Amino acid sequence: MCAVFFADTPTGGRPMIAFVERAFADAASARRSFLLVLVTITALRAWFAAALPFTSDEAYFHLWGQNPDWGFYDHPPMIGWWLAALDAVSHHRFVLRLPALVAPPLVAAVGWRLLRRHGEALAWSGATLLLLVPLNARNVAITTDIPLMLFGALTVALYLRARASGRMADFLLAGLALGGALLSKYFAGLLAIAIFLDMIRRPDRRSLTGLALIVAGSLPGAAIQVAWNAQHCWPNVMFNLVNRHGDAGLSWRTPPLYLLTVAYVLTPAIAWRLLTGRSDGVAAHVARRERASLRWLALVPLAMFAALSLVKTIGLHWLATFVLPAVLWFVLSSGARARAGALAAAGLIAAAHWVVIGALALVPTEAFRSLSNYQGVVMTVHADELARALAPWRGRYAIASDGYSPAATIGYALGEHVLVFGPGTSHARHDDILTDFRALDGRDILIVRRRDVSVAEYEPYFDRVTLRDISIRGAVFHLVEGHGFRYPVYRDRVLDSVRQRYYALPRWLPSGACYFCDRYFPGRACRAPAGAER
């Protein structure tokens, strides 16, 4: 098994690796193998896209698409813009997931184009490997990572072309692509740092001019975000740098977990070679500068994540954008045997994912009743049944939940906005932009909860409170019927606490318009008290 994953020893005794090596031995067979993998993997992922339930994050981003803006609470706006366009076509999850479905083939096409000048067989091998690495092989969720993957791949391709050609127009185009990445997710900043460090390693007049043009090209995307944040309480800054890191702290568990994450996302063979820098491929002698840039673009972000892993768990999807340069470097730095081993290992991992996902999709939901989060499973998988159960309250009550995840999930199933009632968490704050509790004063509100609740918890905020339960597939959901919402009490007890917890802007952020304080507390600033900087 280790030989399959690391693939650095002779092929004797490993028929699978020998078979894969023959399948990519020449341009014609490598092209056929790529097309076979492309058709197979696209068909499977299309089934997943149509059959698998919408996740809460996807429902949350779909909510952005229904309310398009220049920015959103926790991330830049690109995914909201894409989903606004797709939502105009259809609300069906398959349509909304189309960008996620086509992203891996497009990234593979970029990889093929970059590798083609080093040989057709090599290019088809690299493109196939890009299709098979775990995140590309299994993911169909439409999230902020999808536009970042595509704009990141375009940035890498244009940057390498600019480095090779020296044309100023190519550097500017690379900057424009980087601007698109920055409008997709802030992890694009790690790619920007990697490009900067790569260009100043051996600076000359041409490289410094090219760097200036990359910066100029990316400035419009960055400017949009700065301008929107400055007029909206700096929410992206607060979420990504302040509010979401309450659990951060030195841990001996998170760095080893991060190493396993890198090995999984890149596959062990690619991760090991990238770390050691070993090069024995035919192309290694003719692509030295290109390989150096690719390794730099992959290693710098991964090293920064490694430093962050000392205090925080690194998500699998955080690494998605940096798979392309890592895979391209591996392909240019390894021989046919090592590439075959990596393809075999990636194929085995992908097949295992497909079998597990397919099996889980066929298992009845009730088989998971012993899980502590069974209510969450039912809410995600059978949100349509929950929506039907809530029909008697629709129109008469404003529908709410106590967190962003259930609110987004129920809202997608109902086809209407479901507000977040209560303090929520750092991840529930986009609803602060969408919901004006002043307009709900005196209204009846139905709050859907997964966990048990007491009347006393909600009595201060309503004239009268009634509790009910509904059961769906054995999962009990708790309903709070709040009659006559008392906005002044809610403002003083809940919203003011939210203001102090999530809108305490550090002194180093300039003052500006703030939807939250301007709406509810015009006489009190959204500003951290002196000496209370976090």
C-alpha positions in Angstrom: 0.0 0.0 0.0 2.8 2.5 0.9 4.3 1.7 -2.5 1.1 2.8 -4.2 0.9 6.0 -2.3 4.5 7.1 -2.5 5.5 5.3 -5.8 9.3 5.9 -5.8 10.5 2.3 -6.2 10.5 0.0 -9.2 7.2 -1.2 -10.6 7.9 -4.9 -10.1 5.1 -6.5 -8.0 2.8 -3.5 -8.5 0.6 -4.4 -11.5 -1.8 -1.5 -10.9 1.0 1.1 -11.2 2.4 -0.7 -14.3 -1.0 -0.6 -15.8 -1.4 3.1 -15.2 2.1 3.8 -16.5 1.1 2.0 -19.8 -2.1 4.0 -20.0 -0.2 7.2 -20.0 2.9 6.0 -21.9 2.2 8.1 -25.1 0.0 11.0 -26.1 -2.8 9.0 -27.7 -3.3 6.6 -24.8 -2.9 9.4 -22.2 -5.6 11.4 -24.0 -7.9 8.4 -24.1 -7.3 7.7 -20.4 -8.0 11.4 -19.5 -11.3 11.4 -21.5 -12.4 8.1 -19.8 -11.7 9.6 -16.3 -13.3 12.9 -17.3 -16.6 11.2 -18.5 -16.7 8.9 -15.5 -16.0 11.4 -12.8 -18.3 14.1 -14.3 -21.2 11.6 -14.5 -20.7 10.6 -10.9 -20.4 14.2 -9.7 -23.4 15.2 -11.7 -25.4 12.5 -9.9 -24.1 13.8 -6.6 -25.0 17.4 -7.6 -28.6 16.4 -8.4 -29.1 13.9 -5.5 -27.2 15.1 -2.5 -29.1 17.6 -0.2 -28.1 21.2 -0.1 -25.8 21.9 2.9 -26.4 24.7 5.3 -23.4 26.7 3.9 -24.8 26.3 0.3 -28.2 27.5 1.5 -26.5 30.4 3.2 -24.6 31.5 0.0 -27.9 31.0 -1.9 -29.4 33.6 0.4 -26.6 36.0 -0.8 -27.7 35.3 -4.3 -31.2 36.3 -3.5 -29.9 39.6 -2.0 -27.0 40.6 -4.3 -24.7 43.3 -3.0 -21.2 44.6 -3.3 -20.2 42.6 -0.2 -21.5 40.2 2.4 -20.8 39.8 6.1 -18.1 37.2 6.2 -16.7 36.9 2.6 -16.3 38.9 -0.6 -19.2 39.0 -3.0 -18.3 36.8 -6.0 -20.2 33.7 -5.0 -23.3 35.8 -4.3 -23.1 37.3 -7.8 -22.8 33.9 -9.4 -25.7 32.5 -7.5 -27.9 35.6 -8.2 -27.4 34.8 -11.9 -28.1 31.1 -11.5 -31.1 31.7 -9.2 -32.7 33.7 -12.0 -32.6 30.5 -14.0 -33.7 28.0 -11.4 -33.7 27.4 -7.6 -32.9 23.7 -8.1 -29.7 22.6 -6.4 -28.3 21.0 -9.6 -28.5 24.3 -11.4 -27.0 26.2 -8.5 -24.2 23.7 -8.2 -23.2 23.9 -11.9 -20.1 26.1 -11.2 -18.9 23.4 -8.7 -19.5 20.7 -11.2 -17.5 22.3 -14.0 -14.7 23.8 -11.9 -12.4 20.7 -11.7 -12.6 20.1 -15.5 -11.7 23.7 -16.1 -8.8 23.6 -13.6 -7.7 20.4 -15.3 -7.9 22.2 -18.7 -5.7 25.0 -17.3 -3.2 22.5 -16.1 -3.1 20.7 -19.5 -2.6 24.0 -21.2 0.4 24.9 -19.0 2.0 21.5 -19.3 1.4 20.9 -23.0 4.7 22.5 -24.2 6.5 19.9 -22.1 4.8 17.0 -23.9 1.3 15.8 -24.7 1.5 12.6 -22.6 2.8 14.6 -19.7 0.0 17.2 -20.0 -2.7 14.6 -20.1 -1.2 12.9 -17.1 -1.2 16.2 -15.1 -4.8 17.0 -16.2 -6.0 13.6 -15.1 -4.3 13.9 -11.8 -6.0 17.3 -11.2 -9.3 15.6 -11.8 -8.6 12.8 -9.3 -7.2 14.6 -6.3 -9.7 14.3 -3.5 -11.3 17.7 -3.3 -11.8 17.8 -7.1 -13.0 14.2 -7.3 -15.8 14.4 -4.7 -16.9 18.0 -4.1 -20.1 19.4 -5.7 -20.9 22.0 -3.0 -21.3 25.5 -4.3 -19.3 27.6 -1.9 -16.8 30.5 -1.9 -14.0 28.1 -2.7 -15.4 27.5 -6.3 -14.8 30.9 -7.8 -11.5 31.1 -5.8 -10.3 27.9 -7.4 -11.2 29.2 -10.9 -9.8 32.7 -10.5 -6.8 31.2 -8.7 -6.1 28.8 -11.5 -6.4 31.6 -14.0 -4.0 33.8 -11.9 -1.4 31.0 -11.8 -1.6 30.4 -15.6 -1.4 34.1 -16.5 1.4 34.7 -14.0 3.5 31.9 -15.4 2.9 33.1 -18.9 3.9 36.6 -17.8 7.1 35.3 -16.2 7.9 33.4 -19.4 7.0 36.1 -21.9 8.0 39.2 -19.9 5.1 41.1 -21.6 3.7 43.8 -19.4 0.1 43.1 -20.7 0.4 39.5 -19.3 1.4 40.8 -15.9 -1.6 43.2 -15.9 -3.9 40.3 -16.9 -2.5 38.2 -14.1 -3.4 41.1 -11.7 -7.0 41.3 -13.0 -7.4 37.5 -12.4 -5.9 38.0 -8.9 -8.5 40.8 -8.4 -11.2 38.3 -9.2 -9.7 35.8 -6.7 -9.7 38.5 -4.1 -13.4 39.2 -4.8 -14.0 35.4 -4.2 -12.3 34.7 -0.9 -9.5 36.3 1.2 -7.3 33.2 1.0 -6.4 34.7 -2.4 -4.2 37.0 -0.4 -1.9 34.0 0.3 -1.5 33.6 -3.4 -0.8 37.3 -3.7 1.9 37.0 -1.1 3.4 34.0 -2.8 3.6 35.8 -6.1 5.2 38.8 -4.4 7.9 36.7 -2.7 8.5 34.8 -6.0 9.1 38.0 -7.9 11.4 39.6 -5.4 13.6 36.6 -5.0 15.8 37.8 -7.8 14.5 41.3 -8.6 15.3 43.2 -11.7 13.7 46.1 -13.4 11.3 43.9 -15.5 10.1 41.8 -12.6 9.5 44.9 -10.4 7.6 46.6 -13.2 5.6 43.4 -13.7 4.9 43.2 -10.0 3.6 46.8 -10.1 1.2 45.9 -12.9 -0.1 42.9 -11.0 -0.8 45.1 -8.1 -2.5 47.7 -10.4 -4.6 45.0 -12.0 -5.8 43.6 -8.6 -6.6 47.0 -7.1 -10.1 47.4 -8.4 -11.2 44.1 -6.7 -9.5 45.1 -3.5 -11.0 48.6 -3.6 -14.5 47.3 -4.0 -14.1 45.3 -0.7 -12.5 48.2 1.2 -15.2 50.6 0.1 -18.1 48.3 1.0 -16.6 47.3 4.3 -15.9 50.9 5.3 -19.6 51.6 5.0 -20.8 48.4 6.7 -19.1 48.1 10.1 -16.0 46.4 8.6 -17.7 43.0 8.9 -15.2 41.0 6.8 -12.4 42.3 8.9 -14.2 41.7 12.2 -15.3 38.1 11.2 -12.0 37.0 9.8 -9.6 38.6 12.2 -11.5 39.1 15.4 -14.9 37.4 16.0 -14.3 33.9 14.7 -11.1 33.1 16.7 -12.5 32.7 20.2 -11.4 29.0 20.2 -7.8 29.8 19.0 -4.9 28.7 21.2 -1.7 26.7 21.1 -2.4 23.1 20.7 -0.2 20.0 20.0 -3.1 18.3 18.1 -3.7 20.8 15.3 -0.2 20.7 13.6 -0.2 16.9 13.1 -3.8 17.2 12.0 -2.7 19.8 9.4 0.0 17.5 8.1 -2.6 14.8 7.6 -4.8 17.4 5.9 -2.1 18.3 3.4 -1.3 14.6 2.7 -5.0 14.0 2.1 -5.7 17.0 -0.1 -2.6 16.6 -2.3 -2.3 12.8 -1.9 0.8 11.5 0.0 3.1 11.2 -3.0 2.6 14.8 -4.1 2.8 16.2 -0.6 6.0 14.3 0.1 7.8 15.4 -3.0 6.7 19.0 -2.5 8.1 19.0 1.0 11.4 17.4 0.1 11.8 19.2 -3.3 13.0 16.0 -5.0 13.1 16.3 -8.8 13.8 13.5 -11.3 11.5 14.1 -14.1 12.4 14.6 -17.8 10.9 18.1 -17.7 12.9 19.0 -14.6 15.9 19.9 -16.8 13.9 22.2 -19.1 11.5 23.9 -16.8 13.7 24.9 -13.9 12.4 28.5 -13.6 8.8 27.4 -14.1 9.1 24.7 -11.5 10.6 27.1 -9.0 7.7 29.5 -9.3 5.2 26.7 -9.1 6.8 25.3 -5.9 6.9 28.8 -4.5 3.2 29.4 -5.2 2.3 26.1 -3.5 4.7 26.1 -0.5 4.3 29.7 0.7 0.5 29.4 1.3 1.0 25.9 2.8 3.7 27.2 5.1 1.5 30.1 6.3 -1.2 27.6 7.0 1.3 25.5 8.9 2.1 28.5 11.1 -1.6 29.1 11.7 -2.1 25.4 12.5 -0.2 26.0 15.8 -3.3 27.8 17.2 -6.2 26.8 14.9 -7.6 23.8 12.9 -7.1 24.3 9.2 -10.1 23.3 7.0 -9.7 20.9 4.1 -11.2 23.4 1.7 -8.8 26.1 2.7 -6.1 24.4 0.6 -8.2 23.9 -2.6 -6.7 26.8 -4.5 -3.1 25.7 -4.0 -3.6 22.2 -5.3 -3.0 23.3 -8.9 0.5 24.6 -8.5 1.4 21.7 -6.3 0.2 19.1 -8.8 1.9 20.9 -11.7 5.2 21.1 -9.9 4.9 17.4 -9.1 4.2 16.4 -12.7 7.2 18.5 -13.9 9.5 17.1 -11.2 8.7 13.4 -11.4 9.3 10.5 -13.7 6.7 8.4 -15.4 6.7 5.8 -12.6 6.1 8.3 -9.9 3.3 10.0 -11.9 1.7 6.6 -12.4 1.9 5.8 -8.7 0.3 9.2 -7.9 -2.5 8.6 -10.4 -3.1 5.1 -9.0 -3.2 6.4 -5.5 -5.5 9.3 -6.4 -7.8 7.0 -8.3 -8.1 4.6 -5.4 -8.9 7.5 -3.0 -11.4 8.9 -5.4 -13.1 5.5 -5.9 -13.3 5.1 -2.1 -15.0 8.4 -1.8 -17.5 7.6 -4.5 -18.4 4.2 -2.9 -18.8 5.8 0.5 -20.9 8.7 -0.7 -23.0 6.5 -2.9 -23.6 4.0 0.0 -24.5 6.8 2.4 -27.0 8.3 -0.1 -28.8 4.9 -0.3 -28.9 4.3 3.5 -32.3 5.3 5.1 -32.0 8.4 7.2 -33.4 6.6 10.2 -30.3 4.5 10.3 -28.5 7.5 11.9 -31.0 8.0 14.8 -28.3 7.2 17.3 -26.3 10.3 16.3 -26.4 13.2 18.7 -27.0 15.5 15.8 -29.7 13.5 14.2 -32.0 16.5 14.1 -29.4 18.3 12.0 -29.2 15.3 9.6 -33.0 15.2 9.2 -33.1 19.0 8.7 -30.5 18.8 6.0 -31.7 15.7 4.2 -35.4 16.2 4.6 -35.7 20.0 4.7 -38.7 19.7 2.3 -40.6 17.6 4.9 -39.9 20.1 7.6 -41.0 22.9 5.3 -44.3 21.1 4.8 -44.8 20.6 8.5 -44.4 24.4 9.0 -47.1 25.2 6.5 -49.8 26.1 9.2 -47.6 28.9 10.5 -46.6 30.4 7.2 -48.0 33.8 6.5 -49.2 34.3 10.0 -45.8 34.2 11.7 -42.4 35.4 10.8 -40.4 32.2 10.7 -37.1 32.1 12.6 -34.4 29.8 14.0 -31.7 30.2 16.6 -28.7 29.9 14.3 -27.5 30.6 10.8 -27.3 27.0 9.8 -30.9 26.0 10.5 -32.2 29.4 9.4 -30.5 29.1 6.0 -31.5 25.4 5.5 -35.2 26.0 6.4 -35.2 29.2 4.4 -34.0 27.4 1.2 -36.6 24.7 1.7 -39.4 27.3 2.3 -38.2 29.6 -0.5 -38.3 32.6 1.9 -36.0 34.4 4.3 -35.9 32.8 7.7 -34.4 35.1 10.3 -32.0 34.4 13.2 -33.6 35.0 16.6 -31.3 35.3 19.5 -27.6 36.1 19.9 -26.4 33.5 17.5 -22.7 33.2 16.9 -20.0 34.9 14.7 -21.3 32.9 11.8 -24.9 34.2 12.1 -24.2 37.8 11.7 -25.2 38.3 8.0 -28.8 38.2 9.2 -28.0 41.4 11.1 -27.9 43.1 7.6 -31.1 41.5 6.3 -33.4 41.6 9.3 -34.7 44.8 10.9 -36.2 43.8 14.2 -37.9 47.3 14.6 -40.3 46.2 11.8 -41.2 43.1 13.7 -42.4 44.9 16.9 -45.8 43.4 17.9 -45.5 40.6 15.3 -45.9 36.9 16.0 -42.7 34.9 15.4 -42.3 31.1 15.2 -38.8 30.0 16.2 -37.7 26.5 15.1 -35.1 24.8 17.2 -33.3 21.5 17.2 -32.6 21.5 20.9 -35.0 21.6 23.8 -36.2 24.9 25.1 -38.1 26.4 28.0 -40.8 29.1 28.1 -38.7 31.2 30.4 -36.0 31.6 27.8 -38.4 33.6 25.5 -41.0 35.1 27.8 -39.2 38.5 28.2 -39.4 39.0 24.4 -43.1 38.3 23.8 -46.5 39.0 25.4 -47.2 35.2 25.3 -45.2 32.1 24.5 -46.4 28.7 23.5 -44.2 25.6 23.0 -45.0 22.8 20.5 -43.1 19.9 19.1 -43.2 18.3 15.7 -41.6 14.9 14.7 -40.1 14.1 11.4 -38.6 10.7 10.8 -38.1 10.3 14.5 -36.4 13.7 15.0 -38.1 16.1 17.3 -38.1 19.8 16.5 -39.1 22.3 19.1 -41.3 25.2 18.0 -41.6 28.4 20.0 -44.7 30.4 19.2 -44.0 34.0 20.3 -47.1 36.2 20.3 -46.6 39.9 20.3 -42.8 40.6 19.9 -41.4 43.1 22.3 -38.8 44.9 20.3 -37.5 47.3 23.0 -36.8 44.5 25.4 -35.1 42.4 22.7 -33.0 45.4 21.7 -31.8 46.1 25.2 -31.1 42.5 26.1 -30.0 40.7 22.9 -29.1 43.3 20.3 -27.0 45.4 22.8 -25.2 42.2 23.8 -24.6 41.5 20.1 -23.3 45.1 19.6 -20.8 44.6 22.4 -19.7 41.2 21.4 -19.6 41.3 17.6 -19.5 45.0 16.6 -16.8 46.3 19.1 -14.6 47.7 16.3 -10.9 48.0 17.2 -9.6 51.5 17.4 -7.3 50.9 14.4 -10.3 50.6 12.1 -11.6 54.0 10.8 -15.1 55.0 11.8 -17.8 54.9 9.2 -21.4 54.0 8.6 -22.6 50.9 10.5 -25.9 49.3 9.6 -26.2 47.7 13.1 -25.5 50.7 15.3 -27.1 53.2 13.0 -30.2 51.1 13.0 -30.6 50.2 16.6 -28.2 52.4 18.7 -27.7 55.7 16.9 -26.4 57.3 20.1 -23.9 54.5 20.8 -20.9 53.8 18.5 -19.9 50.3 17.4 -16.5 50.7 18.9 -14.5 48.7 21.5 -14.0 50.6 24.8 -10.5 52.0 25.4 -8.2 49.4 26.7 -10.5 46.5 25.6 -8.9 45.8 22.2 -9.0 42.1 21.2 
